[in-house]
């Protein structure tokens, strides 16, 4: 190779590919991390080892320590995060967001993420076909008829909080906003997951798998949003 060839700039295609790679890399890492954790949990469920070993002990302990106050509070949380109320709340939030900010992209992306997470939950439930905990452990026996793995309530709540947090904080990131939304995401997702376990509708592995899937969904949103931002003027 001559001296001039060594100093020649890289091809235009290579230069253009670099910003795209850096744009999608954070999202790709989230997708890989989420799916790795999910399939690790799924493998444990199928092989009946690892985290699966805690499923029954955790369920039994929570059911044995129910109290009237906690049961009422967690039943309310599981109702709000369910397939009837949560879609309405998300729809209203997206509509208000679009009307107030005169923006369509982020509200639409949030709504699409929620629809996608619901489709993923139903597809995985059908493929895995895991039975629910025994009816006698459920607060309302027979109230849940779909498969147990993963928890749709937990996946929906985690997806909403993670994606909404990213879409809000990524535009104007501040330490206070990041910390505040991070705490809200952990607490909100944790309470929904706890409600599903405490009320006897899911096993521990069900809710952990849902959290992992929500991280993967967030990764897809990050990729789509950052590619869109790169193509948008300004």
C-alpha positions as CSV (number, residue, x, y, z in Angstrom):
1,X,0.0,0.0,0.0
2,X,1.4,3.4,-1.0
3,X,1.7,6.4,1.4
4,X,-1.2,8.2,-0.4
5,X,-3.4,5.1,-0.1
6,X,-2.7,4.8,3.6
7,X,-3.7,8.4,4.2
8,X,-6.8,8.2,2.0
9,X,-10.1,8.8,3.8
10,X,-12.4,5.8,4.4
11,X,-15.1,5.1,1.9
12,X,-18.2,7.2,2.2
13,X,-20.4,4.2,3.0
14,X,-18.1,3.3,6.0
15,X,-18.3,6.9,7.3
16,X,-22.1,6.9,7.1
17,X,-22.3,3.5,8.7
18,X,-20.5,4.5,11.8
19,X,-23.1,7.0,13.1
20,X,-25.8,4.5,12.4
21,X,-23.9,1.8,14.4
22,X,-23.4,4.1,17.4
23,X,-27.1,5.1,17.2
24,X,-28.4,1.6,17.4
25,X,-25.8,0.1,19.7
26,X,-27.5,1.1,23.0
27,X,-30.7,-0.4,21.8
28,X,-29.0,-3.6,20.6
29,X,-27.4,-4.1,23.9
30,X,-30.7,-3.8,25.7
31,X,-32.3,-6.3,23.3
32,X,-29.5,-8.8,23.8
33,X,-29.5,-8.3,27.6
34,X,-33.3,-8.7,27.8
35,X,-33.5,-11.7,25.6
36,X,-30.5,-13.4,27.3
37,X,-32.2,-13.0,30.7
38,X,-35.6,-14.1,29.3
39,X,-34.3,-17.3,27.7
40,X,-32.2,-18.0,30.8
41,X,-35.4,-17.9,32.9
42,X,-37.3,-20.0,30.3
43,X,-34.6,-22.6,30.3
44,X,-34.9,-22.9,34.1
45,X,-38.7,-23.3,33.8
46,X,-38.3,-26.0,31.2
47,X,-35.5,-27.8,33.1
48,X,-37.1,-27.2,36.5
49,X,-33.9,-25.7,38.0
50,X,-32.2,-22.4,38.8
51,X,-34.7,-19.7,39.6
52,X,-37.6,-22.2,39.2
53,X,-36.5,-23.7,42.5
54,X,-37.9,-20.5,44.2
55,X,-41.3,-20.5,42.5
56,X,-43.2,-22.6,44.9
57,X,-41.5,-21.4,48.1
58,X,-42.1,-17.8,47.3
59,X,-45.7,-18.4,46.3
60,X,-46.4,-20.4,49.5
61,X,-44.8,-17.8,51.7
62,X,-46.7,-14.9,50.2
63,X,-50.0,-16.7,50.3
64,X,-49.4,-17.7,54.0
65,X,-48.7,-14.1,55.0
66,X,-51.7,-12.4,53.4
67,X,-53.4,-9.6,55.4
68,X,-56.6,-7.8,54.7
69,X,-54.9,-4.4,54.1
70,X,-52.2,-5.7,51.8
71,X,-54.6,-7.9,49.9
72,X,-56.9,-4.9,49.2
73,X,-54.1,-2.6,48.1
74,X,-52.4,-5.2,45.8
75,X,-55.8,-6.2,44.4
76,X,-56.3,-2.6,43.4
77,X,-52.9,-2.5,41.8
78,X,-53.4,-5.6,39.8
79,X,-56.8,-4.3,38.6
80,X,-55.3,-1.0,37.4
81,X,-52.5,-2.8,35.6
82,X,-54.8,-5.3,34.0
83,X,-55.9,-5.7,30.4
84,X,-59.1,-3.6,30.9
85,X,-57.8,-0.5,32.7
86,X,-54.2,-0.2,31.6
87,X,-55.0,0.1,27.8
88,X,-57.5,2.9,28.6
89,X,-54.9,4.8,30.8
90,X,-52.2,4.4,28.1
91,X,-54.6,5.6,25.4
92,X,-55.6,8.6,27.3
93,X,-52.0,9.4,28.3
94,X,-50.9,9.2,24.7
95,X,-53.8,11.3,23.4
96,X,-53.2,14.0,26.0
97,X,-49.4,14.0,25.3
98,X,-50.1,14.5,21.6
99,X,-52.6,17.3,22.1
100,X,-50.5,19.2,24.7
101,X,-47.1,18.9,23.0
102,X,-48.4,19.0,19.4
103,X,-46.2,16.0,18.7
104,X,-47.1,12.6,17.3
105,X,-43.9,10.6,17.2
106,X,-43.3,9.8,20.9
107,X,-47.0,9.1,21.8
108,X,-47.3,6.8,18.8
109,X,-44.1,5.0,19.7
110,X,-45.3,4.5,23.2
111,X,-48.6,3.2,22.0
112,X,-46.9,0.9,19.5
113,X,-44.6,-0.5,22.3
114,X,-47.6,-1.3,24.4
115,X,-49.4,-3.1,21.6
116,X,-46.2,-5.0,20.7
117,X,-45.6,-6.1,24.3
118,X,-49.2,-7.4,24.5
119,X,-48.7,-9.3,21.3
120,X,-45.5,-10.8,22.6
121,X,-47.1,-11.8,25.9
122,X,-49.9,-13.6,24.2
123,X,-47.6,-15.3,21.7
124,X,-45.2,-16.5,24.4
125,X,-48.1,-17.7,26.6
126,X,-49.4,-19.8,23.7
127,X,-46.0,-21.2,22.9
128,X,-44.9,-22.1,26.4
129,X,-48.3,-23.1,27.7
130,X,-47.4,-23.1,31.4
131,X,-50.2,-23.8,33.9
132,X,-51.2,-21.2,36.5
133,X,-50.5,-21.8,40.2
134,X,-53.1,-24.0,41.9
135,X,-56.6,-22.5,42.1
136,X,-56.5,-22.7,45.9
137,X,-53.7,-20.2,46.0
138,X,-55.5,-17.6,43.9
139,X,-57.3,-14.8,45.7
140,X,-60.2,-15.5,43.3
141,X,-60.0,-19.1,42.0
142,X,-60.5,-19.4,38.3
143,X,-60.1,-15.6,37.7
144,X,-57.2,-16.2,35.3
145,X,-57.6,-18.6,32.4
146,X,-54.7,-17.8,30.2
147,X,-51.3,-19.4,30.5
148,X,-49.0,-18.3,33.3
149,X,-45.7,-17.6,31.5
150,X,-45.0,-14.7,31.3
151,X,-47.0,-12.2,33.4
152,X,-48.9,-9.9,31.1
153,X,-49.6,-7.4,33.9
154,X,-45.9,-7.2,34.8
155,X,-44.8,-6.9,31.1
156,X,-47.4,-4.2,30.4
157,X,-46.4,-2.1,33.5
158,X,-42.7,-2.5,32.9
159,X,-42.9,-1.7,29.2
160,X,-45.0,1.4,29.9
161,X,-42.7,2.8,32.6
162,X,-39.5,1.9,30.8
163,X,-40.5,3.2,27.4
164,X,-42.3,6.4,28.7
165,X,-39.3,7.1,30.9
166,X,-36.9,6.8,27.9
167,X,-39.0,8.9,25.6
168,X,-39.3,11.7,28.2
169,X,-35.8,11.6,29.7
170,X,-33.9,11.2,26.5
171,X,-35.0,14.5,25.2
172,X,-34.1,16.6,28.3
173,X,-32.0,14.4,30.5
174,X,-31.3,15.8,34.0
175,X,-30.1,13.9,37.0
176,X,-33.3,14.6,38.9
177,X,-35.5,13.4,36.1
178,X,-33.4,10.3,35.5
179,X,-33.3,9.3,39.2
180,X,-37.0,10.1,39.7
181,X,-38.2,8.1,36.8
182,X,-35.8,5.3,37.6
183,X,-37.2,5.0,41.1
184,X,-40.8,5.2,39.8
185,X,-40.1,2.4,37.3
186,X,-38.5,0.1,39.8
187,X,-41.2,0.7,42.4
188,X,-44.1,0.6,39.9
189,X,-43.0,-2.5,38.2
190,X,-42.1,-4.1,41.6
191,X,-45.5,-3.5,43.0
192,X,-47.3,-4.9,40.0
193,X,-45.1,-8.0,40.0
194,X,-45.6,-8.4,43.8
195,X,-49.4,-8.1,43.4
196,X,-49.4,-11.0,40.8
197,X,-47.3,-13.2,43.2
198,X,-49.1,-12.2,46.4
199,X,-52.6,-12.8,44.9
200,X,-51.5,-16.2,43.7
201,X,-51.9,-15.7,40.0
202,X,-48.2,-16.2,38.9
203,X,-44.9,-17.7,39.9
204,X,-41.7,-15.8,40.4
205,X,-40.2,-16.8,37.1
206,X,-43.3,-15.5,35.3
207,X,-42.7,-11.9,36.5
208,X,-38.9,-12.0,36.1
209,X,-39.3,-13.2,32.5
210,X,-41.7,-10.3,31.9
211,X,-39.3,-7.8,33.2
212,X,-36.6,-9.2,30.8
213,X,-39.0,-9.0,27.9
214,X,-39.8,-5.4,28.8
215,X,-36.1,-4.5,28.6
216,X,-35.9,-6.1,25.1
217,X,-38.9,-4.1,24.0
218,X,-37.3,-0.9,25.3
219,X,-34.2,-1.8,23.2
220,X,-36.3,-2.0,20.1
221,X,-37.9,1.4,20.9
222,X,-34.4,2.9,21.4
223,X,-33.2,1.6,18.1
224,X,-36.3,2.9,16.2
225,X,-36.3,6.3,18.0
226,X,-32.6,7.0,17.5
227,X,-32.8,6.0,13.8
228,X,-35.8,8.3,13.4
229,X,-34.0,11.1,15.2
230,X,-31.1,10.7,12.9
231,X,-33.3,11.1,9.8
232,X,-35.3,14.0,11.1
233,X,-34.1,17.6,10.4
234,X,-32.6,19.2,13.4
